[in-house]
Amino acid sequence: MHPHEQISYGRHSALRVYVTLEDNIMTFESVWNFKTSSAVVAMESAVNSLQFNSALELFLQTVVLTHLSVHYSVCVIRAIQEDIRLQFPRATVTLALEEFNTSRSFEELLVSSINAGCEGFLVMEDALFPFLDSFRSAHEAAYFRASNKRIIVVTRLGESERKRLLQHDSMEVTPNILLVTPNVSAGTVELYTTQLSPAEPRGVSANLTLIDQISVKIGQGVLPDSVRIFPDKLSNMQGRRVRLSTLPYPPCAVANEVPLGQGNARSIGPANYSLQADGTEILMILELCRRHNCTLEIELVANSEWGQVYPNGSSDGLIGSLIDRRSDVAVAAIYRWYNWYKYVTMSAYTGRSGISCLVPRPRLLPFWQTPFLSFPANLWLMVCVSFCVGTTAVFITERARQYVRPPCGTSSAERYQLPDAIFFMLSLYVEQSVPLPNDMMAGTILLSFLLFGGFMVGNSYAGALASVMTIPRYEKSIDTRADFAASAMKWSGPTVAWMNSLLMAEQPELVAIRNRYEVHDDTTLARFSHTRRDMGYVHERLQYGSYALESFIDINATRLLQPLKEDVFWEQIITACSKTWPLMGFYDDLILRVQQNGILRYWELGSVIRNMGLEIQRNLADARVHDADHEPVKLLIAHFLGVFFILFVGLTLATVTFIVELVVSRTNAGIAGQPSVPIGTISVPSGTN
């Protein structure tokens, strides 16, 4: 029992009881008043919280309408316990984290949302880091590309969350981010954005910047001026990096090492040198960096190849650099290859490229062939056939004439022989006089027409020979794609990437040309270009006529080769970019401006002069110009080499035949003059027993 509740008698005891009862009554009233005031405070706090939530929802509605209504659709990502209701005029996709099961992960649903056209994202607090963890991989797996992604995050930033956010590897590819941090007790909303700056030696560091602190109230539907424009960290990148992968391929891409601090770019990895970048495509990237105040970092890929993706998922070359996230963009005359589209975003075209083949130049035919160049092969065949037919007809006619009307005193040994008919036809063809017997009408008609035919053949040959001897003749030239396909000539290059554009070709010519393509290393190709005349070499002609050549084509090789008159096929040159590169929209806009103003022509010519020289270009451009060689020339002793060759062959054959006949004749004479020995007679030498 409480001491004050003890019962005692007497005056003092009665007074003590009275005091105790009074204290109990006062204690009960105090407790009642405290509980009543706490309930009032809690009720007021709940009302204020509801009012703040309503005002916050209206504020978010205004922010989303202001900054995300330009997008095709918006994706709202939240936890299952978070509730947000937006009235948005665009298509909206809502993802709740706890709704994902093992059969379909959050990343897979995020990919589906991106493919549905989601460009803007409203992310609630509990979904922030799962979203950032899947941001890159989901966009790389999606086929929809968006160049202007914006992210609005509603989150309370604790110390650990703030540190984790700023150290996240997706900060560099998500510069367009706005963080809305509500403060219920103060009835305010703090707006933050990330501030990105270059880190040394390489990389990017992130910090949070307070944009404004806004007091939200019910009925407030107008944003203050500080948040009417979405935070822009791309117009001025404050020296942040743009990572570029390329390979030496003038005049499109050139990067040479220079002393540290002297170039206009630097390597992706720390190095003790800078890079002097040049080329039509790299100049485009440098102009972008000049406009947006960024630093160009360049990676020269190993083996100088465009690369490919293998069935096991590995990759190399330029595309491997993009897939492995070592670079943001890749340039080096890359085409719109369908097998690359899955992995990269392709920019607006930076130029047109005509892919063709360098073939050996036709050589001047040797002069000993001059007598045989008057007629083509098919005409020579017809002349030979007519000669044989005429010889046979003359032989039969003359034999018949001798049989019908034998000449007086003619023996069988003097009958008309086949060599007589051959020499008769040869005399007609070289326009010499021949006997024309007219004692038979059939023979007269035949010999008259043979005389006319021989006259025509002889004069035609003489006229053609005069042309051949005064105008130089060359080997048959390969001029068109059809000529190259018909020649069965192989062609080659240092990489199989050239054939990516022909993988799905169905035209017979292109299929035949594709199947004859070979891959060799640069050393082998450099040797082939000077020694082999049965092989062509791949090259491309840029938009304004300049030739882009592989490194194995040197100035001496250009004196031995010539391009085809037409392209084997043509492609559009693009820049391959990462799917999450935030400058993609600005870069496309720059490309179109450069194209429409003709600046690319100036860049192309300047890059050719600086990195290749005009002599190589001139050699290829004038490879088919032989004006001086096509003019009539005076007859030289060399023009008669063919005649001397025929004379030499004739004299040689006649001499050999004469020697053979002489030997045979003497052999026969010796056998005929030797005395015969009677059978059974034995001659015994003298001096023997």
Buried (B, 14 or more C-beta within 10 A) or exposed (E): EEEEEEEEEEEEEEEBBEEBEEEEEEEEEEEEEEEEEEEEEEEEEEEEEEBBBBBBBBBBBBBBBBBBEEBEBBBBBBBEEBEBEBEBEBEBBBBBBEEBEEEEEBBBBBBBBBEBBBBBBBBBBBBBBBBBBBBBBBBBBBEBBBBBBBBBBBBEBEEEBBEEBBEBEBBBBBBBBBBBBBBEEEBBBBBBBBBBEBEEEBEBBBEBEEBBEBEBEEEBEEBEEEBEEBBEBBEEBEEBBBBBBBBBBBBBBBBEBBEEEEBBBBBBEEEEBBBBBBBBBBBBBBBBBEBBEBBBBBBBBEEBBBBBBEEEEEBBBBBBBBBEBBBBBBBBBBBBBEEBEEBBBBBBBBBBBBBBBBBBBBEEBEBBEBBBBBBEEEBEEEBEEBBEEBBEBBBEBBBBBBEEEEEEEEEEEEEBEEEEBBBBBBBBBEBEEBEEEEEBEEBBEBBEEBBEBBEEBBEBBEEBBEEBBEEBBEEEBBBBBEBBBEBEBBBBBBBBBBBBBBEEBEEEBBEBBBEBBEBBEBEBBBEBBEEBBEBBBBBBBBBBEBBBBBBBBEEEBBBBBBBBEBBBBBBBBBBBBBBBBBBBBBBBEBBEEBBEEEBBBBBBBBBBEEBBEEEBBEBBBEBBEBEEEEEEEEEEEEBBBBBEBBEEEEEEEEEEEEEEEEEEEEEEEEEEEEEEEEEEEEEEEEEEE
